[in-house]
Amino acid sequence: MRTSLPLSALLLLLVSSIATAADQLILAGQLLDVQSGELKSNQAILVADQRIVNILPVRQLSAEQRSIPTLDLSGYTVLPGLIDMHVHLTSNPQQHGYRRLNSTPARQAIFGVTAAEVTLKAGFTSVRNVGAAGFADVDLRNAIDEGEIQGPRMRVAGHSICITGGHCDNNLLPHTYAARGFGVANSPDEVRTRVRENMKYGANLIKFTATGGVLSRNTDVNASQFSLAEMQALVAEAHDRGAKVAAHAHGLHGMKRAIEAGVDSIEHASFLNDEVLAMAAERGTYLVMDIYVSDFILGEGEAAGILPESLEKERQVGQLQRENFRRAVAAGVKMAYGTDAGVYTHGQNGRQFAYMVDWGMTPLQAIQSATLHAATLLDWRNEQGQLNVGLLEPGAYADMVAVEGNPLQNIRLLEAIPIVVKGGQRVK
């Protein structure tokens, strides 16, 4: 007869066999388990080839393990590297409105080098880039992966897919210029083509606009964009190709259609209601609600070039979105952290945590939205099927941040993170 060990026992044997091969030791004074919320004292994290191979109490370290290169964070609270699920790293927040007409994809990619570095050093070791011109985000991701520049791990969407005249089309120029966004599609067949083109050129995420947007000219945030049949074709094509789908949606009907079509996440979700919350709960759809960015748009947006039309739309959307965020938290739907950085200043991603707590989350829930829950939505897994990011456990990347104090008691500690580690190496 053949016997088999449980998976957990096999994993323990694997970890035990490779722990002695660790090339880096990180000591944590307190280690936050984002699944349970438990703070574990005096923990040792053993790292090899950028990944965690074991976590154990410091007192259990062998003499050999104590002799390897060590990063001493015994005076800090350590938690997983943070994840922002809605950024635009190639977007300059001082170039809104007509100013963007003067910026080429190449120039945006150059800007993205700095934005990527400050985002990483703000503690966000992974991001989901939900739209960029000229596939600049693909090149940015590749440069980071190949070690040419510093930045977070990236999932990238390439061009956002939209209808003619919709959010993400080029609506700034008059008809005589015949300007058209690369991602424009107007039928089920055309949306399939746009998905295939995006993935051909390196996207591993698909983003489309299900409603109008705050920052686009001549669009209504409440108006739906794309028919249900078009959305279904887009989602089916993306899922067939192994890509997750994010739907930009402020308005109610666009959200309902997108959830019915099977999207993985709704971005913004400003005008949600109980029906949308019930649909999201039933289907497991994530909400990614950027409740900090309104402060920048209304406070600094005019100086950054944001058009009067967009400022007026934000006055209608911002406060309501925050109130509906509270409703979503109370309803217990799945929520992941996303800020829309690029609309506002890169590197300030952590400022949203306090807003999420003010509008209904506990500090642990806010942290989980940017670690465990964001990672689950990202669904980035290693060969063993484990999540690569968003938690600290054997098999995951050794991405982590460290703060002086307890973020469960003071969430604002995550606004200015002093220590950032990516793949076991200190980058800040």
LOLUMRO-640108 format. One record per residue (C-alpha): residue in three letters; residue number from 1; x, y, z. Coordinates in Angstrom, 2 decimals. Layout:
! residues N
R  res    n       px       py       pz
R  ALA  NUM        X        Y        Z
...
! end
This chain:
! residues 428
R  res    n       px       py       pz
R  MET    1     0.00     0.00     0.00
R  ARG    2     1.11     3.58    -0.72
R  THR    3     0.69     6.28     1.89
R  SER    4     0.78    10.01     1.37
R  LEU    5     1.51    12.86     3.74
R  PRO    6    -0.87    15.81     4.04
R  LEU    7     0.12    18.84     1.97
R  SER    8     0.96    20.80     5.12
R  ALA    9     3.40    18.10     6.23
R  LEU   10     5.03    17.95     2.80
R  LEU   11     5.42    21.73     2.83
R  LEU   12     7.01    21.56     6.29
R  LEU   13     9.50    18.98     5.06
R  LEU   14    10.31    21.14     2.05
R  VAL   15    10.84    24.22     4.23
R  SER   16    13.02    22.27     6.65
R  SER   17    15.18    20.96     3.83
R  ILE   18    15.91    24.38     2.36
R  ALA   19    16.00    26.56     5.48
R  THR   20    19.73    25.95     5.98
R  ALA   21    20.35    27.29     2.46
R  ALA   22    19.04    30.75     3.43
R  ASP   23    21.23    33.63     2.31
R  GLN   24    19.56    36.35     4.35
R  LEU   25    18.21    36.60     7.89
R  ILE   26    15.73    39.30     8.91
R  LEU   27    14.95    39.80    12.59
R  ALA   28    11.53    41.25    13.46
R  GLY   29    10.74    42.68    16.88
R  GLN   30     7.04    42.25    16.12
R  LEU   31     5.64    40.44    13.09
R  LEU   32     2.04    41.10    12.03
R  ASP   33     0.16    38.03    10.79
R  VAL   34    -2.32    39.72     8.45
R  GLN   35    -4.57    36.67     8.35
R  SER   36    -5.18    36.44    12.09
R  GLY   37    -4.24    39.95    13.19
R  GLU   38    -1.80    38.47    15.71
R  LEU   39     1.43    40.27    16.52
R  LYS   40     4.23    37.73    17.06
R  SER   41     7.28    38.83    19.04
R  ASN   42    10.94    38.21    18.21
R  GLN   43    10.59    36.41    14.90
R  ALA   44    13.30    35.37    12.45
R  ILE   45    12.62    35.39     8.71
R  LEU   46    14.95    33.25     6.62
R  VAL   47    15.26    34.23     2.96
R  ALA   48    16.80    32.58    -0.11
R  ASP   49    16.58    33.71    -3.74
R  GLN   50    14.18    36.56    -2.84
R  ARG   51    11.69    34.22    -1.15
R  ILE   52    10.89    33.35     2.43
R  VAL   53    11.99    29.84     3.30
R  ASN   54    11.06    29.82     6.98
R  ILE   55     9.76    31.96     9.84
R  LEU   56    10.50    30.90    13.39
R  PRO   57    11.09    32.38    16.84
R  VAL   58    14.57    33.90    17.17
R  ARG   59    15.39    31.54    20.03
R  GLN   60    15.07    28.56    17.66
R  LEU   61    17.74    29.75    15.22
R  SER   62    20.72    27.47    14.80
R  ALA   63    24.27    28.75    15.10
R  GLU   64    24.67    28.37    11.34
R  GLN   65    21.53    30.41    10.67
R  ARG   66    22.70    33.16    13.02
R  SER   67    25.91    33.52    11.02
R  ILE   68    24.35    34.53     7.69
R  PRO   69    23.97    38.22     6.67
R  THR   70    21.34    39.79     8.90
R  LEU   71    18.99    42.75     8.67
R  ASP   72    18.13    43.64    12.26
R  LEU   73    14.60    45.00    12.55
R  SER   74    14.20    43.97    16.16
R  GLY   75    13.14    47.51    17.05
R  TYR   76    10.32    47.51    14.48
R  THR   77     6.93    46.04    13.65
R  VAL   78     7.19    44.14    10.38
R  LEU   79     4.29    43.47     8.02
R  PRO   80     3.97    42.36     4.40
R  GLY   81     4.88    44.74     1.62
R  LEU   82     1.82    46.77     0.71
R  ILE   83    -0.17    46.49    -2.54
R  ASP   84    -1.93    49.33    -4.39
R  MET   85    -4.44    47.90    -6.85
R  HIS   86    -5.15    51.12    -8.74
R  VAL   87    -2.21    53.25    -9.86
R  HIS   88    -1.04    55.03   -13.00
R  LEU   89     2.73    55.17   -12.58
R  THR   90     3.31    56.82   -15.95
R  SER   91     0.82    59.64   -15.25
R  ASN   92     2.14    62.98   -14.02
R  PRO   93    -0.32    64.45   -11.47
R  GLN   94     0.69    67.97   -12.53
R  GLN   95    -0.38    67.33   -16.13
R  HIS   96    -4.14    67.09   -16.11
R  GLY   97    -6.60    68.29   -18.72
R  TYR   98    -5.12    69.88   -21.84
R  ARG   99    -1.59    69.64   -20.41
R  ARG  100    -1.61    65.92   -21.17
R  LEU  101    -1.74    66.63   -24.90
R  ASN  102     1.90    67.70   -24.62
R  SER  103     3.09    64.40   -23.13
R  THR  104     4.16    61.46   -25.32
R  PRO  105     4.19    57.83   -24.19
R  ALA  106     8.00    57.96   -24.19
R  ARG  107     8.00    60.97   -21.89
R  GLN  108     5.45    59.30   -19.65
R  ALA  109     7.65    56.21   -19.40
R  ILE  110    10.58    58.38   -18.32
R  PHE  111     8.39    60.01   -15.68
R  GLY  112     7.34    56.53   -14.56
R  VAL  113    10.90    55.68   -13.54
R  THR  114    10.77    58.21   -10.71
R  ALA  115     7.16    57.39    -9.84
R  ALA  116     7.99    53.69    -9.54
R  GLU  117    10.87    54.33    -7.18
R  VAL  118     8.96    56.65    -4.85
R  THR  119     6.03    54.22    -4.81
R  LEU  120     8.31    51.37    -3.80
R  LYS  121     9.97    53.48    -1.11
R  ALA  122     6.54    54.40     0.23
R  GLY  123     6.16    50.72     1.10
R  PHE  124     4.14    49.53    -1.89
R  THR  125     6.13    46.59    -3.15
R  SER  126     3.45    45.48    -5.63
R  VAL  127     0.99    47.48    -7.74
R  ARG  128    -1.64    47.00   -10.39
R  ASN  129    -1.19    49.63   -13.11
R  VAL  130    -4.65    50.12   -14.61
R  GLY  131    -3.97    51.99   -17.83
R  ALA  132    -1.09    53.70   -19.65
R  ALA  133    -0.54    55.14   -23.11
R  GLY  134     1.76    53.46   -25.60
R  PHE  135     2.31    50.40   -23.38
R  ALA  136     4.67    52.53   -21.28
R  ASP  137     3.64    50.50   -18.23
R  VAL  138     4.76    47.28   -19.95
R  ASP  139     8.22    48.74   -20.54
R  LEU  140     8.33    50.09   -16.99
R  ARG  141     7.47    46.68   -15.55
R  ASN  142    10.05    44.96   -17.71
R  ALA  143    12.79    47.42   -16.71
R  ILE  144    12.00    46.78   -13.04
R  ASP  145    11.95    43.00   -13.51
R  GLU  146    15.30    43.10   -15.30
R  GLY  147    16.90    45.14   -12.52
R  GLU  148    17.49    48.28   -14.59
R  ILE  149    15.50    50.53   -12.24
R  GLN  150    13.89    50.32    -8.80
R  GLY  151    10.18    49.87    -8.47
R  PRO  152     7.38    47.62    -7.26
R  ARG  153     6.32    44.34    -8.79
R  MET  154     3.72    45.19   -11.40
R  ARG  155     0.65    43.81   -13.10
R  VAL  156    -0.11    46.07   -16.07
R  ALA  157    -3.13    46.76   -18.28
R  GLY  158    -1.63    48.63   -21.21
R  HIS  159    -4.36    50.71   -22.85
R  SER  160    -7.75    51.02   -21.14
R  ILE  161   -10.57    49.77   -23.35
R  CYS  162   -13.45    52.20   -23.92
R  ILE  163   -16.24    53.20   -26.30
R  THR  164   -15.98    56.04   -28.79
R  GLY  165   -16.22    59.25   -26.78
R  GLY  166   -16.02    57.36   -23.52
R  HIS  167   -13.75    57.74   -20.55
R  CYS  168   -10.18    57.05   -21.82
R  ASP  169   -10.92    58.06   -25.40
R  ASN  170    -9.23    61.31   -26.50
R  ASN  171   -12.06    63.83   -26.04
R  LEU  172    -9.94    66.96   -25.66
R  LEU  173    -9.47    67.84   -29.35
R  PRO  174   -12.16    68.94   -31.86
R  HIS  175   -13.34    66.59   -34.60
R  THR  176   -11.00    68.09   -37.20
R  TYR  177    -8.08    66.26   -35.53
R  ALA  178    -9.84    62.87   -35.66
R  ALA  179    -8.14    61.97   -32.37
R  ARG  180    -8.96    58.50   -31.10
R  GLY  181    -7.82    56.48   -28.12
R  PHE  182    -5.97    53.25   -28.89
R  GLY  183    -8.38    51.21   -26.77
R  VAL  184   -11.61    52.29   -28.46
R  ALA  185   -13.97    49.42   -29.29
R  ASN  186   -17.66    49.44   -30.28
R  SER  187   -18.84    45.86   -30.63
R  PRO  188   -18.25    42.44   -29.06
R  ASP  189   -15.80    41.57   -31.81
R  GLU  190   -13.91    44.83   -31.39
R  VAL  191   -13.55    44.46   -27.62
R  ARG  192   -12.13    40.97   -28.16
R  THR  193    -9.63    42.45   -30.60
R  ARG  194    -8.57    45.13   -28.10
R  VAL  195    -8.05    42.48   -25.39
R  ARG  196    -5.93    40.40   -27.75
R  GLU  197    -3.87    43.42   -28.84
R  ASN  198    -3.22    44.47   -25.25
R  MET  199    -2.02    41.01   -24.33
R  LYS  200     0.00    40.71   -27.53
R  TYR  201     2.05    43.70   -26.45
R  GLY  202     2.62    42.56   -22.88
R  ALA  203    -0.41    43.40   -20.74
R  ASN  204    -1.31    40.79   -18.10
R  LEU  205    -4.40    42.61   -16.82
R  ILE  206    -7.39    44.09   -18.65
R  LYS  207    -9.08    47.34   -17.64
R  PHE  208   -12.14    48.85   -19.33
R  THR  209   -14.45    51.76   -18.62
R  ALA  210   -18.03    50.78   -17.79
R  THR  211   -19.14    54.38   -17.11
R  GLY  212   -18.00    57.92   -17.68
R  GLY  213   -15.28    59.40   -15.51
R  VAL  214   -14.54    62.42   -13.37
R  LEU  215   -11.43    63.48   -15.28
R  SER  216   -12.64    62.89   -18.85
R  ARG  217   -14.24    65.64   -20.92
R  ASN  218   -17.85    65.22   -22.08
R  THR  219   -18.57    62.06   -20.12
R  ASP  220   -21.22    61.51   -17.46
R  VAL  221   -20.04    59.56   -14.41
R  ASN  222   -23.51    58.03   -14.09
R  ALA  223   -23.87    57.00   -17.74
R  SER  224   -23.16    53.39   -18.72
R  GLN  225   -20.60    52.63   -21.39
R  PHE  226   -20.60    49.29   -23.28
R  SER  227   -23.59    47.00   -23.59
R  LEU  228   -23.86    43.86   -21.49
R  ALA  229   -23.00    41.75   -24.56
R  GLU  230   -19.84    43.78   -25.15
R  MET  231   -18.79    43.46   -21.52
R  GLN  232   -19.43    39.72   -21.53
R  ALA  233   -17.32    39.29   -24.65
R  LEU  234   -14.49    41.32   -23.11
R  VAL  235   -14.50    39.42   -19.83
R  ALA  236   -14.72    36.03   -21.53
R  GLU  237   -11.79    36.84   -23.81
R  ALA  238    -9.65    38.12   -20.95
R  HIS  239   -10.45    35.18   -18.69
R  ASP  240    -9.76    32.76   -21.53
R  ARG  241    -6.31    34.32   -21.75
R  GLY  242    -5.72    34.10   -17.99
R  ALA  243    -6.09    37.83   -17.30
R  LYS  244    -8.13    39.46   -14.53
R  VAL  245   -10.54    42.26   -15.47
R  ALA  246   -10.95    45.59   -13.70
R  ALA  247   -13.95    47.77   -14.59
R  HIS  248   -13.84    51.53   -14.06
R  ALA  249   -17.39    52.25   -12.89
R  HIS  250   -18.81    55.18   -10.95
R  GLY  251   -22.43    54.87   -12.05
R  LEU  252   -25.00    52.39   -10.83
R  HIS  253   -26.07    50.74   -14.09
R  GLY  254   -22.51    50.37   -15.36
R  MET  255   -21.56    48.63   -12.11
R  LYS  256   -24.48    46.23   -12.34
R  ARG  257   -23.69    45.33   -15.93
R  ALA  258   -20.01    44.82   -15.18
R  ILE  259   -20.69    42.57   -12.20
R  GLU  260   -23.20    40.57   -14.24
R  ALA  261   -20.59    40.24   -16.99
R  GLY  262   -18.18    38.66   -14.49
R  VAL  263   -15.51    41.29   -13.85
R  ASP  264   -13.06    40.66   -11.04
R  SER  265   -13.16    44.16    -9.58
R  ILE  266   -15.13    47.38    -9.73
R  GLU  267   -12.96    50.49    -9.54
R  HIS  268   -14.36    53.60    -7.78
R  ALA  269   -17.92    52.27    -7.18
R  SER  270   -19.10    55.76    -6.25
R  PHE  271   -22.88    55.40    -6.79
R  LEU  272   -23.35    51.86    -5.48
R  ASN  273   -26.56    50.78    -3.75
R  ASP  274   -27.80    47.75    -1.83
R  GLU  275   -28.50    45.83    -5.05
R  VAL  276   -24.91    46.31    -6.23
R  LEU  277   -23.60    45.26    -2.83
R  ALA  278   -25.73    42.11    -2.91
R  MET  279   -24.56    41.28    -6.44
R  ALA  280   -20.91    41.83    -5.48
R  ALA  281   -21.29    39.65    -2.38
R  GLU  282   -22.98    36.85    -4.33
R  ARG  283   -20.42    36.82    -7.15
R  GLY  284   -17.30    37.56    -5.09
R  THR  285   -16.60    40.80    -6.95
R  TYR  286   -14.06    43.08    -5.29
R  LEU  287   -14.61    46.81    -4.80
R  VAL  288   -11.58    49.09    -5.12
R  MET  289   -12.65    52.51    -3.82
R  ASP  290   -10.16    55.39    -3.97
R  ILE  291   -11.53    57.53    -1.14
R  TYR  292    -8.44    59.71    -0.57
R  VAL  293    -7.98    61.22    -4.05
R  SER  294   -10.91    63.63    -3.76
R  ASP  295    -8.84    65.80    -1.41
R  PHE  296    -6.23    66.34    -4.11
R  ILE  297    -8.71    66.92    -6.91
R  LEU  298   -10.70    69.54    -5.02
R  GLY  299    -7.75    71.05    -3.16
R  GLU  300    -4.97    71.09    -5.75
R  GLY  301    -6.61    69.93    -8.98
R  GLU  302    -7.24    73.32   -10.56
R  ALA  303    -3.55    74.26   -10.25
R  ALA  304    -2.66    70.88   -11.81
R  GLY  305    -4.79    71.55   -14.89
R  ILE  306    -7.98    69.67   -13.98
R  LEU  307   -10.85    71.11   -16.01
R  PRO  308   -13.77    72.97   -14.37
R  GLU  309   -16.14    70.28   -15.65
R  SER  310   -14.12    67.64   -13.81
R  LEU  311   -13.97    69.65   -10.60
R  GLU  312   -17.75    69.93   -10.64
R  LYS  313   -18.12    66.18   -11.17
R  GLU  314   -15.81    65.49    -8.24
R  ARG  315   -17.97    67.68    -6.01
R  GLN  316   -20.85    65.33    -6.85
R  VAL  317   -18.85    62.14    -6.44
R  GLY  318   -16.26    62.49    -3.67
R  GLN  319   -18.35    62.70    -0.51
R  LEU  320   -20.94    60.22    -1.79
R  GLN  321   -18.20    57.70    -2.59
R  ARG  322   -16.93    57.92     0.99
R  GLU  323   -20.42    57.41     2.41
R  ASN  324   -20.91    54.41     0.15
R  PHE  325   -17.51    53.07     1.20
R  ARG  326   -18.90    52.91     4.74
R  ARG  327   -21.95    51.02     3.42
R  ALA  328   -19.73    48.56     1.60
R  VAL  329   -17.64    47.89     4.71
R  ALA  330   -20.78    47.30     6.77
R  ALA  331   -22.11    44.93     4.09
R  GLY  332   -18.97    42.82     4.32
R  VAL  333   -18.22    42.70     0.59
R  LYS  334   -14.71    42.02    -0.63
R  MET  335   -12.59    45.17    -0.78
R  ALA  336    -9.03    45.81    -1.94
R  TYR  337    -6.80    48.84    -1.55
R  GLY  338    -6.53    51.20    -4.52
R  THR  339    -5.72    54.90    -4.56
R  ASP  340    -5.60    56.20    -8.17
R  ALA  341    -2.06    57.47    -7.60
R  GLY  342    -1.07    59.38   -10.70
R  VAL  343    -4.18    61.49   -10.40
R  TYR  344    -2.49    62.70    -7.21
R  THR  345     1.15    62.67    -6.11
R  HIS  346     3.01    59.36    -6.31
R  GLY  347     4.48    58.12    -3.06
R  GLN  348     1.55    59.35    -0.98
R  ASN  349    -0.34    56.07    -1.43
R  GLY  350    -0.32    55.37     2.31
R  ARG  351    -2.43    58.41     3.12
R  GLN  352    -5.60    56.51     2.25
R  PHE  353    -5.31    54.12     5.21
R  ALA  354    -6.49    56.72     7.73
R  TYR  355    -9.44    57.61     5.50
R  MET  356   -10.48    53.98     5.31
R  VAL  357   -10.44    53.77     9.11
R  ASP  358   -12.34    57.05     9.43
R  TRP  359   -15.00    55.68     7.06
R  GLY  360   -15.67    52.36     8.73
R  MET  361   -12.76    49.91     8.62
R  THR  362   -10.73    48.74    11.56
R  PRO  363    -6.96    49.26    11.20
R  LEU  364    -6.55    45.52    10.61
R  GLN  365    -9.21    45.53     7.87
R  ALA  366    -7.48    48.47     6.17
R  ILE  367    -4.12    46.67     6.30
R  GLN  368    -5.70    43.44     5.04
R  SER  369    -7.19    45.35     2.09
R  ALA  370    -3.62    46.29     1.04
R  THR  371    -2.07    42.90     1.76
R  LEU  372    -4.06    39.67     1.96
R  HIS  373    -7.19    40.82     0.10
R  ALA  374    -5.32    42.75    -2.59
R  ALA  375    -3.08    39.72    -3.11
R  THR  376    -6.08    37.41    -3.43
R  LEU  377    -7.61    39.67    -6.09
R  LEU  378    -4.25    39.96    -7.83
R  ASP  379    -4.04    36.14    -7.75
R  TRP  380    -0.29    36.12    -8.38
R  ARG  381     0.88    32.67    -7.35
R  ASN  382     4.05    30.59    -7.33
R  GLU  383     4.47    27.11    -8.77
R  GLN  384     3.02    25.57    -5.63
R  GLY  385    -0.16    27.65    -5.96
R  GLN  386     0.66    29.95    -3.04
R  LEU  387     0.24    33.70    -3.16
R  ASN  388     3.51    35.38    -4.09
R  VAL  389     2.75    38.67    -2.36
R  GLY  390     0.58    40.15     0.38
R  LEU  391     1.56    37.90     3.26
R  LEU  392     4.66    36.69     5.06
R  GLU  393     4.95    32.92     4.88
R  PRO  394     7.28    30.34     3.32
R  GLY  395     7.13    30.42    -0.46
R  ALA  396     6.13    34.08    -0.80
R  TYR  397     8.44    36.85    -1.90
R  ALA  398    10.34    38.40     0.98
R  ASP  399     8.62    41.76     0.51
R  MET  400     7.96    43.63     3.74
R  VAL  401     7.82    46.98     5.47
R  ALA  402     8.76    47.96     9.00
R  VAL  403     7.47    50.76    11.23
R  GLU  404     8.32    51.97    14.72
R  GLY  405     5.20    51.30    16.71
R  ASN  406     1.99    49.35    16.27
R  PRO  407    -0.02    50.15    13.09
R  LEU  408    -3.05    48.43    14.62
R  GLN  409    -3.09    51.25    17.17
R  ASN  410    -1.87    54.05    14.88
R  ILE  411    -2.68    53.46    11.21
R  ARG  412    -0.94    56.71    10.22
R  LEU  413     2.39    54.97    10.75
R  LEU  414     1.87    53.61     7.24
R  GLU  415     1.98    57.11     5.76
R  ALA  416     5.74    57.42     6.32
R  ILE  417     7.33    53.98     6.33
R  PRO  418    11.03    54.05     7.28
R  ILE  419    12.09    50.54     6.19
R  VAL  420    11.14    48.81     2.92
R  VAL  421    12.41    45.38     1.87
R  LYS  422    11.86    43.81    -1.55
R  GLY  423    12.97    40.26    -2.22
R  GLY  424    14.88    40.22     1.04
R  GLN  425    16.96    43.29     0.18
R  ARG  426    16.51    46.61     1.93
R  VAL  427    15.57    49.29    -0.63
R  LYS  428    14.87    52.07     1.89
! end
